[in-house]
């Protein structure tokens, strides 16, 4: 009965539903990041460990959202939003570095068939989760939710690139330059979005504070 009432409450309360979904995807990100790092170490594909760090940071962003979405304090949400955008900038830069390594180490994108299928499957799964979260997080005045959408958008972009890289590798196609270009563009877009958000946070601080004081509409 408690489980049933719990899910009924989630169905009625959009804020709690998004928080619950974020918690599940956060756990997924943490587990997947550890799996990437372990896979990278044991397969001697150490650059893949960097991908694990990126996924880990995405998990931390979701943790920040999960821990602070129900706060009434604007100062806390404003500060956490700044931290999230800074992390997104770092993530975008790391992803660019991760993809640029293909210029110097093109063989680092050459995976075995099993490894390619595994990476593609999990990346495609991550893409699906990210898109679902973007759809669920509808237009809101809450700044933390806005940043969560940006995080999910970044995760979706990266998942597309990683899925593409793994699939092309499985087919034996040498697409290092193409992967570098698309990956760098994806990372650059994330950095630009985060920088713009930091600027807008600063410019519209007073307006956002007034909106945050109102009831959160998600």
Secondary structure, 3 states (H helix, E strand, C coil): CHHHHHHHHHHHCHHHHHHHHHHHHHHHHHHHHHHHHHHHHHCCCCHHHHHHHHHHHHHHHHHHHHHHCCCCCHHHHHHHHHHHHHHHHHHHHHHHHHHHHHHHCHHHHCCCHHHHHHHHHHHHHHHHHHHHHHHHCCCCCCHHHHHHHHHHHHHHHHHHHHHHHHHHHHCCCCCHHHHHHHHHHHHHHHHHHHHHHHHHHHHCHHHHHHHHHCCCCC
